[in-house]
């Protein structure tokens, strides 16, 4: 269900009920090699949300314009990641939000040279693990700006370590939180379970979290998902993956996504 095209009245369930997103992909290359075309990954994995690093929207602006539209037409949301410096001032955070909106949100100046993707409108905004403390003014400014486009609902998402610090104010503002990659040594451990339980308990109602699965082998994804799902955390919504983790192929990624999705679909 593409948030960029659905009528406003149809978006209430998506915004305030359980999202129809069980797998998410961060469209990045950790090897320096060019990743596959975005529309190919959308088509072959059918992951429901893709996160684009800001630099890719600059480096591959021309090809991404069509790719993003193709993905959105498949019902796949695409959001853009922004980073900020640590200890960024509140006024500067507001400026970052305003810039993000002018570049990727709705605007009457859709063909402006300041928009790297031209008239393409993304489905939301993602903040990575930097800065460690995001000024809440960043998200509140974005929220106010999105009200100028009532026909669409925009996602606000955030990456965090399981035991990382996110204020209650931030958790109120974001829709989805991505817990950073689980490592093999943590799987099934008491500390890992306790960390997830505490994090889950902090999330406000109708907020959701996903756990990164790129730090473990593809053959372990299903077991890892079952392990987390066994905790019966009411706001655990699925897995997220990074393309690529160094030696991954599209087939590997398909296997990871399929494995995670099968566990979530099992009920």
For each residue, the residues with C-beta under 8 A, 3 or more apart:
1: 6 10 14 20 75
2: 5 6 72 73 74 75 76 77 123
3: 6 11 14 77 123 124 152 153 154 155
4: 72 77 121 122 123 152
5: 2 72
6: 1 2 3 10 11 14 152 153
7: 10 11 151
8: 11 150 151 152 153
9: 12
10: 1 6 7 13 14
11: 3 6 7 8 14 15 152 153
12: 9 15 16 17
13: 10 16 17
14: 1 3 6 10 11 17 19 20 153
15: 11 12 153 175
16: 12 13 206
17: 12 13 14 206
18: 208 237
19: 14 48 175 176 208 237
20: 1 14 48
21: 24 48 49 77 176 237 238
22: 48 237 238 239 260 261 264 265
23: 45 47 48 49 238 239 240 241 257 260 261 264
24: 21 47 48 49 50 51 178 210 238 239 240 241
25: 41 45 47 49 50 51 240 241 242 243 253 257
26: 50 51 53 81 240 241 242 243
27: 35 38 41 50 51 52 53 56 243
28: 35 53 56 242 243
29: 32 33 34 35 243 244
30: 242 244 245 246
31: 244 246
32: 29
33: 29 244
34: 29
35: 27 28 29 38 41 243 244
36: 40 41 243 250
37: 40 41 63 67
38: 27 35 41 42 50 52 63 64 67 68 70 71 78
39: 42 43 66 67 70 71
40: 36 37 43 44 250
41: 25 27 35 36 37 38 44 45 47 50 243 250 253
42: 38 39 45 46 47 50 67 70 71 74 76
43: 39 40 46 70 74
44: 40 41 250 253 254
45: 23 25 41 42 253 254 257
46: 42 43 74 76 257
47: 23 24 25 41 42 50 76 241 257
48: 19 20 21 22 23 24 75 76 77
49: 21 23 24 25 76 77 78 79 123 155
50: 24 25 26 27 38 41 42 47 71 76 77 78 79
51: 24 25 26 27 78 79 80 81 126 157
52: 27 38 56 57 64 68 78 79 80 81 122
53: 26 27 28 56 57 81
54: 57 58 80 81 82 83
55: 58 59
56: 27 28 52 53 59 60 64
57: 52 53 54 60 61 64 80 103 104 116 117
58: 54 55 61 116
59: 55 56
60: 56 57 63 64
61: 57 58 64 65 116 117 118
62: 65
63: 37 38 60 66 67
64: 38 52 56 57 60 61 67 68 117 120
65: 61 62 68 69 117 118 120
66: 39 63 69 70
67: 37 38 39 42 63 64 70 71
68: 38 52 64 65 71 72 78 117 120 122
69: 65 66 72 73 120
70: 38 39 42 43 66 67 73 74
71: 38 39 42 50 67 68 74 76 78
72: 2 4 5 68 69 75 76 77 78 123
73: 2 69 70
74: 2 42 43 46 70 71
75: 1 2 48 72
76: 2 42 46 47 48 49 50 71 72
77: 2 3 4 21 48 49 50 72 123 124 155
78: 38 49 50 51 52 68 71 72 122 123
79: 49 50 51 52 122 123 124 125 126 155 157
80: 51 52 54 57 100 104 122 124 125 126
81: 26 51 52 53 54 126 127 128
82: 54 96 100 125 126 127 128
83: 54 127 128 130 131
84: 88 92 93 96 127 130 131 134 138
85: 88 130 131
86: 130 131 132 133
87: 131 133
88: 84 85 92 93 96 131 135
89: 92 93 135
90: 93 94 135 137
91: 94 95 137
92: 84 88 89 95 96
93: 84 88 89 90 96 97 134 135 137 138 141
94: 90 91 97 98 137 138 141
95: 91 92 98 99
96: 82 84 88 92 93 99 100 138
97: 93 94 100 101 137 138 139 141 142 145
98: 94 95 101 102 141 145
99: 95 96 102 103
100: 80 82 96 97 103 104 105 125 142
101: 97 98 104 105 107 142 145 146
102: 98 99 105 107 112 114 115
103: 57 99 100 114 115 116 117
104: 57 80 100 101 115 117 121 122 125
105: 100 101 102 121 122 145 146 149 154
106: 110 121 148 149 152
107: 101 102 110 112 115
108:
109: 112 115
110: 106 107 115 118 119 121
111: 115 118 119
112: 102 107 109 115
113:
114: 102 103
115: 102 103 104 107 109 110 111 112 118 119
116: 57 58 61 103
117: 57 61 64 65 68 103 104 120 122
118: 61 65 110 111 115
119: 110 111 115
120: 64 65 68 69 117
121: 4 104 105 106 110 152
122: 4 52 68 78 79 80 104 105 117 125
123: 2 3 4 49 72 77 78 79 152 154 155
124: 3 77 79 80 154 155 156 157 175
125: 79 80 82 100 104 122 142 154 155 156 157
126: 51 79 80 81 82 157 158 159
127: 81 82 83 84 134 138 157 158 159
128: 81 82 83 159
129: 132 159 160 161 164 180
130: 83 84 85 86
131: 83 84 85 86 87 88 134
132: 86 129 164 165
133: 86 87 165 167
134: 84 93 127 131 138 139 158 166 170
135: 88 89 90 93 138
136: 139 140 167 169 170 173
137: 90 91 93 94 97 140 141
138: 84 93 94 96 97 127 134 135 141 142
139: 97 134 136 142 143 156 170 173 174
140: 136 137 143 144 173
141: 93 94 97 98 137 138 144 145
142: 97 100 101 125 138 139 145 146 154 156
143: 139 140 146 147 156 173
144: 140 141 147
145: 97 98 101 105 141 142 148
146: 101 105 142 143 149 152 153 154
147: 143 144 150
148: 106 145
149: 105 106 146 152 154
150: 8 147
151: 7 8
152: 3 4 6 8 11 106 121 123 146 149
153: 3 6 8 11 14 15 146
154: 3 105 123 124 125 142 146 149
155: 3 49 77 79 123 124 125 175 176
156: 124 125 139 142 143 173 174 175 176
157: 51 79 124 125 126 127 174 175 176 177 178
158: 126 127 134 166 170 174 176 177 178
159: 126 127 128 129 177 178 179 180
160: 129 164 166 177 178 179 180
161: 129 164 179 180
162: 179 180 192 195 196 199
163: 195 199
164: 129 132 160 161 180
165: 132 133
166: 134 158 160 170 171 177
167: 133 136 170 171
168: 171 172 202
169: 136 172 173
170: 134 136 139 158 166 167 173 174
171: 166 167 168 174 177 202 203 204 207
172: 168 169 204
173: 136 139 140 143 156 169 170
174: 139 156 157 158 170 171 177 207
175: 15 19 124 155 156 157 207 208
176: 19 21 155 156 157 158 207 208 209 210 237
177: 157 158 159 160 166 171 174 203 207 208 209 210
178: 24 157 158 159 160 209 210 211 212 240
179: 159 160 161 162 182 196 199 209 210 211 212
180: 129 159 160 161 162 164 212
181: 212 213 214 215 216 242
182: 179 186 187 192 211 212 213 215 216 224
183: 186 215 216
184: 187 215 216 217 220
185: 189
186: 182 183 189 191 192
187: 182 184 192 216 220 223 224 227
188: 192 193 227
189: 185 186 192 193
190: 193 194
191: 186 194 195
192: 162 182 186 187 188 189 195 196
193: 188 189 190 196 197 231
194: 190 191 197 198
195: 162 163 191 192 198 199
196: 162 179 192 193 199 200 211 228 231 233 236
197: 193 194 200 201 231 233
198: 194 195 201 202
199: 162 163 179 195 196 202 203 209
200: 196 197 203 209 231 233 234 235 236
201: 197 198
202: 168 171 198 199
203: 171 177 199 200 207 208 209 235
204: 171 172 207
205:
206: 16 17
207: 171 174 175 176 177 203 204 235
208: 18 19 175 176 177 203 235 236 237
209: 176 177 178 179 199 200 203 235 236 237
210: 24 176 177 178 179 236 237 238 239 240
211: 178 179 182 196 224 228 236 239 240
212: 178 179 180 181 182 215 239 240 241 242
213: 181 182 216 221 224 225 239 240 241 256 260
214: 181 241 242 245
215: 181 182 183 184 212 245
216: 181 182 183 184 187 213 220 221 224
217: 184 220 221
218: 221 252 255 256 259
219:
220: 184 187 216 217 223 224
221: 213 216 217 218 224 225 239 255 256 259 260
222: 225 226 259 260 262 263
223: 187 220 226 227
224: 182 187 211 213 216 220 221 227 228
225: 213 221 222 228 229 239 259 260 263 264
226: 222 223 229 230 263
227: 187 188 223 224 230 231
228: 196 211 224 225 231 233 236
229: 225 226 232 236 263 264
230: 226 227
231: 193 196 197 200 227 228 236
232: 229
233: 196 197 200 228 236
234: 200
235: 200 203 207 208 209
236: 196 200 208 209 210 211 228 229 231 233
237: 18 19 21 22 176 208 209 210 264
238: 21 22 23 24 210 260 261 264
239: 22 23 24 210 211 212 213 221 225 256 257 260
240: 23 24 25 26 178 210 211 212 213
241: 23 24 25 26 47 212 213 214 253 256 257 260
242: 25 26 28 30 181 212 214 245
243: 25 26 27 28 29 35 36 41 248 253
244: 29 30 31 33 35 247 248 253
245: 30 214 215 242 248
246: 30 31
247: 244
248: 243 244 245 252 253
249: 252 253
250: 36 40 41 44 253 254
251: 254 255
252: 218 248 249 255 256
253: 25 41 44 45 241 243 244 248 249 250 256 257
254: 44 45 250 251 257 258
255: 218 221 251 252 258 259
256: 213 218 221 239 241 252 253 259 260
257: 23 25 45 46 47 239 241 253 254 260 261
258: 254 255 261 262
259: 218 221 222 225 255 256 262 263
260: 22 23 213 221 222 225 238 239 241 256 257 263 264
261: 22 23 238 257 258 264 265
262: 222 258 259 265 266
263: 222 225 226 229 259 260 266
264: 22 23 225 229 237 238 260 261
265: 22 261 262
266: 262 263
267:
